[in-house]
Amino acid sequence: MADKLHFSLVAPEREVFSGEVDRVDAPGAEGDVGILAGHAPFMTALREGVVVIHDGSTSRTFQIHGGFADVNAQGLTILAEHAVEA
């Protein structure tokens, strides 16, 4: 079984998503990023755009309006100014 990435998407009013996934694509301020389990730690600003969560053959899409992404040993956390499922 492949390693899973722990991902949390948090907006000011609530946690929008939390779970173990295969990959997350996000709109980085300097270009789109794709995060897998075991990714090197980094932090980046996010621009308005779409976050796509991939898990097996399914995917979920969320529209975000800015924020930050933090990748560390525990996984990926996106703190978005606004986030809704598309």
Backbone as a chain_set.jsonl record, in Angstrom:
{"seq": "MADKLHFSLVAPEREVFSGEVDRVDAPGAEGDVGILAGHAPFMTALREGVVVIHDGSTSRTFQIHGGFADVNAQGLTILAEHAVEA", "coords": {"N": [[0.837, -1.188, 0.0], [0.574, 2.188, -0.859], [2.103, 5.135, 0.536], [0.166, 7.524, 2.336], [-0.904, 10.934, 2.316], [-1.399, 13.197, 4.878], [-3.89, 15.577, 4.914], [-5.144, 18.82, 5.5], [-7.61, 21.236, 5.05], [-8.268, 24.43, 5.842], [-10.463, 27.03, 6.643], [-11.276, 30.371, 7.789], [-13.721, 30.122, 9.219], [-14.137, 27.372, 9.647], [-12.924, 23.929, 9.629], [-12.545, 22.681, 6.52], [-11.877, 20.357, 5.138], [-10.415, 17.259, 6.065], [-8.166, 14.623, 6.026], [-6.734, 11.469, 4.857], [-4.956, 11.307, 1.901], [-4.003, 10.746, -1.589], [-2.757, 12.671, -3.274], [-2.397, 16.241, -3.522], [-3.267, 19.04, -5.379], [-2.454, 22.426, -5.745], [-2.952, 26.025, -6.04], [-0.218, 27.666, -6.16], [1.439, 30.764, -5.315], [3.532, 31.324, -7.013], [3.197, 29.54, -9.017], [1.508, 26.474, -9.908], [1.327, 23.75, -7.569], [2.029, 20.356, -6.755], [1.454, 18.011, -4.292], [2.719, 15.198, -2.666], [2.8, 12.335, -0.435], [5.569, 12.402, 1.794], [6.809, 14.627, 0.747], [9.249, 17.236, 0.52], [9.73, 19.566, 3.205], [8.114, 22.738, 3.081], [6.886, 26.134, 2.714], [4.391, 28.143, 1.269], [2.823, 30.983, -0.275], [-0.563, 31.211, -1.403], [-2.542, 31.688, -4.341], [-5.705, 32.893, -5.615], [-7.762, 30.246, -6.676], [-8.036, 26.765, -7.612], [-8.123, 23.957, -5.502], [-7.305, 20.643, -5.755], [-8.09, 17.495, -4.613], [-6.806, 14.322, -4.661], [-7.632, 10.954, -4.414], [-7.119, 7.734, -4.762], [-9.157, 6.677, -7.381], [-10.842, 8.802, -7.239], [-11.677, 12.311, -6.993], [-11.783, 15.506, -5.38], [-12.848, 18.881, -5.513], [-12.004, 22.153, -4.548], [-12.705, 25.583, -4.279], [-10.567, 28.232, -3.639], [-9.605, 31.311, -2.005], [-6.867, 32.769, -1.857], [-4.269, 32.529, 0.724], [-2.191, 30.287, 2.674], [0.091, 27.55, 2.248], [1.398, 24.844, 4.033], [3.833, 22.489, 4.234], [4.94, 19.77, 6.042], [6.531, 17.324, 8.213], [4.252, 16.106, 9.242], [2.335, 16.356, 7.292], [0.248, 18.096, 4.919], [-1.025, 21.327, 5.281], [-3.451, 23.632, 4.44], [-4.171, 26.925, 4.875], [-6.699, 28.82, 4.181], [-8.034, 31.93, 2.99], [-10.639, 31.908, 2.219], [-12.746, 29.172, 1.487], [-14.538, 26.843, -0.444], [-16.382, 23.929, -1.412], [-16.3, 22.968, -4.761]], "CA": [[0.0, 0.0, 0.0], [1.35, 3.418, -0.967], [1.963, 6.084, 1.636], [-0.872, 8.545, 2.193], [-0.587, 12.273, 2.777], [-2.446, 13.79, 5.717], [-4.201, 16.901, 4.382], [-6.19, 19.624, 6.141], [-7.953, 22.511, 4.419], [-8.895, 25.198, 6.914], [-10.906, 28.393, 6.38], [-11.462, 31.036, 9.083], [-14.92, 29.714, 9.953], [-14.191, 25.947, 9.975], [-12.083, 23.011, 8.877], [-13.333, 22.309, 5.35], [-11.55, 18.975, 4.801], [-9.283, 16.646, 6.754], [-8.122, 13.196, 5.743], [-5.566, 10.862, 4.224], [-5.161, 11.345, 0.451], [-2.834, 10.395, -2.397], [-2.089, 13.864, -3.807], [-3.144, 17.502, -3.504], [-2.787, 20.072, -6.298], [-2.865, 23.723, -5.209], [-2.501, 27.176, -6.821], [0.83, 28.436, -5.494], [1.594, 32.142, -5.786], [4.529, 31.345, -8.093], [2.893, 28.432, -9.92], [0.784, 25.368, -9.291], [2.14, 22.751, -6.883], [1.432, 19.057, -6.476], [2.075, 17.493, -3.07], [2.555, 13.774, -2.371], [3.376, 11.929, 0.862], [7.023, 12.445, 1.827], [7.325, 15.835, 0.094], [10.157, 18.061, 1.328], [9.026, 20.658, 3.889], [8.159, 24.101, 2.552], [5.706, 26.963, 2.927], [4.195, 29.062, 0.15], [1.566, 31.713, -0.377], [-1.465, 30.699, -2.435], [-3.368, 32.661, -5.03], [-7.065, 32.407, -5.853], [-7.773, 29.151, -7.637], [-8.674, 25.5, -7.283], [-7.384, 22.882, -4.844], [-7.864, 19.347, -6.138], [-7.655, 16.402, -3.745], [-6.875, 13.042, -5.367], [-7.548, 9.773, -3.553], [-7.486, 6.626, -5.637], [-9.735, 7.132, -8.644], [-11.766, 9.908, -6.989], [-11.093, 13.61, -6.686], [-12.683, 16.552, -4.889], [-12.343, 20.189, -5.909], [-12.378, 23.263, -3.677], [-12.312, 26.916, -4.73], [-10.007, 29.003, -2.523], [-9.247, 32.703, -2.244], [-5.642, 33.116, -1.142], [-3.907, 31.835, 1.947], [-0.854, 29.714, 2.759], [0.228, 26.097, 2.323], [2.535, 24.437, 4.852], [4.141, 21.065, 4.145], [5.919, 19.362, 7.05], [6.561, 15.875, 8.424], [2.908, 15.634, 9.573], [1.488, 16.409, 6.107], [-0.016, 19.388, 4.272], [-2.126, 22.141, 5.791], [-3.735, 24.864, 3.716], [-4.961, 27.926, 5.598], [-7.25, 29.639, 3.111], [-8.868, 33.067, 3.398], [-12.009, 31.463, 1.958], [-12.724, 27.887, 0.767], [-15.82, 26.149, -0.618], [-16.294, 22.814, -2.355], [-16.831, 23.358, -6.075]], "C": [[0.879, 1.247, 0.0], [1.107, 4.305, 0.25], [0.878, 7.1, 1.307], [-0.356, 9.849, 2.792], [-1.724, 12.743, 3.674], [-2.637, 15.228, 5.251], [-5.332, 17.54, 5.164], [-6.366, 20.917, 5.366], [-8.786, 23.285, 5.426], [-9.223, 26.605, 6.428], [-11.159, 29.049, 7.737], [-12.641, 30.517, 9.895], [-14.95, 28.245, 10.349], [-13.119, 25.169, 9.221], [-12.951, 22.454, 7.748], [-13.11, 20.844, 4.969], [-10.379, 18.526, 5.658], [-9.313, 15.16, 6.443], [-6.823, 12.772, 5.103], [-5.841, 10.751, 2.727], [-3.881, 10.94, -0.271], [-2.057, 11.621, -2.856], [-3.011, 15.066, -3.677], [-2.476, 18.451, -4.489], [-3.33, 21.403, -5.808], [-2.283, 24.859, -6.052], [-1.478, 28.023, -6.065], [0.959, 29.819, -6.098], [2.561, 32.231, -6.956], [4.335, 30.2, -9.08], [2.2, 27.316, -9.176], [1.75, 24.37, -8.673], [1.333, 21.476, -6.708], [2.176, 18.435, -5.314], [1.703, 16.031, -2.889], [3.102, 13.501, -0.98], [4.894, 11.958, 0.75], [7.635, 13.659, 1.153], [8.245, 16.592, 1.054], [9.367, 19.198, 1.983], [9.18, 21.988, 3.144], [6.872, 24.824, 2.899], [5.606, 27.915, 1.746], [2.869, 29.789, 0.278], [0.751, 31.1, -1.513], [-2.224, 31.85, -3.067], [-4.784, 32.092, -5.153], [-7.013, 31.307, -6.909], [-8.425, 27.916, -7.066], [-7.681, 24.564, -6.607], [-8.079, 21.582, -5.223], [-7.237, 18.269, -5.27], [-7.877, 15.098, -4.502], [-6.72, 11.912, -4.361], [-8.046, 8.582, -4.364], [-8.009, 7.171, -6.947], [-10.716, 8.289, -8.462], [-11.006, 11.205, -6.745], [-12.192, 14.548, -6.202], [-12.033, 17.883, -5.184], [-12.894, 21.257, -4.974], [-11.876, 24.56, -4.29], [-11.772, 27.664, -3.511], [-9.689, 30.42, -2.981], [-8.055, 33.038, -1.357], [-5.418, 32.3, 0.113], [-2.481, 31.325, 1.879], [-0.937, 28.197, 2.778], [1.492, 25.79, 3.108], [2.681, 22.925, 4.748], [5.202, 20.771, 5.191], [5.826, 17.85, 7.232], [5.175, 15.298, 8.727], [1.978, 15.656, 8.367], [1.38, 17.81, 5.547], [-1.204, 20.056, 4.939], [-2.249, 23.367, 4.913], [-4.631, 25.713, 4.593], [-5.445, 28.918, 4.555], [-8.07, 30.79, 3.682], [-10.341, 32.727, 3.218], [-11.915, 30.155, 1.172], [-14.116, 27.281, 0.745], [-15.624, 25.008, -1.604], [-16.981, 23.227, -3.652], [-17.743, 22.276, -6.614]], "O": [[1.825, 1.341, 0.782], [0.062, 4.238, 0.898], [0.696, 7.486, 0.152], [0.516, 9.853, 3.661], [-2.888, 12.695, 3.276], [-1.684, 16.005, 5.196], [-6.343, 16.903, 5.458], [-5.394, 21.609, 5.062], [-9.871, 22.854, 5.816], [-8.367, 27.291, 5.869], [-11.247, 28.346, 8.744], [-12.576, 30.473, 11.124], [-15.681, 27.871, 11.265], [-12.491, 25.686, 8.297], [-13.977, 21.825, 8.004], [-14.039, 20.167, 4.529], [-9.468, 19.303, 5.944], [-10.35, 14.51, 6.576], [-5.935, 13.583, 4.842], [-6.847, 10.168, 2.324], [-2.821, 10.806, 0.339], [-0.827, 11.616, -2.832], [-4.235, 14.939, -3.715], [-1.261, 18.646, -4.443], [-4.514, 21.516, -5.49], [-1.251, 24.689, -6.7], [-1.845, 28.994, -5.403], [0.626, 30.024, -7.265], [2.43, 33.116, -7.802], [5.218, 29.924, -9.892], [2.293, 27.222, -7.952], [2.853, 24.164, -9.18], [0.114, 21.512, -6.535], [3.403, 18.338, -5.343], [0.529, 15.664, -2.95], [3.792, 14.344, -0.407], [5.445, 11.579, -0.283], [8.854, 13.726, 0.998], [8.029, 16.579, 2.266], [8.438, 19.733, 1.379], [10.258, 22.307, 2.641], [5.893, 24.211, 3.325], [6.617, 28.436, 1.275], [1.916, 29.277, 0.865], [1.306, 30.542, -2.46], [-2.513, 32.855, -2.418], [-5.017, 30.929, -4.825], [-6.306, 31.426, -7.91], [-9.255, 27.992, -6.16], [-6.552, 24.394, -7.068], [-9.287, 21.434, -5.038], [-6.014, 18.142, -5.199], [-8.992, 14.801, -4.933], [-5.79, 11.91, -3.553], [-9.242, 8.443, -4.617], [-7.38, 8.034, -7.56], [-11.354, 8.714, -9.425], [-9.842, 11.194, -6.344], [-13.362, 14.407, -6.559], [-10.811, 18.012, -5.117], [-14.081, 21.271, -4.649], [-10.743, 24.626, -4.767], [-12.432, 27.726, -2.474], [-9.528, 30.692, -4.171], [-8.219, 33.531, -0.241], [-6.256, 31.492, 0.514], [-1.657, 31.85, 1.131], [-1.913, 27.625, 3.263], [2.536, 26.401, 2.88], [1.779, 22.174, 5.121], [6.239, 21.432, 5.234], [5.118, 17.175, 6.485], [4.946, 14.112, 8.49], [0.92, 15.028, 8.41], [2.3, 18.616, 5.678], [-2.251, 19.44, 5.138], [-1.264, 24.064, 4.668], [-5.709, 25.285, 5.004], [-4.678, 29.766, 4.098], [-8.718, 30.651, 4.719], [-11.19, 33.2, 3.973], [-11.08, 30.043, 0.275], [-14.792, 27.21, 1.77], [-14.805, 25.1, -2.519], [-18.09, 23.761, -3.645], [-18.289, 22.417, -7.708]]}, "num_chains": 1, "name": "protein.A"}
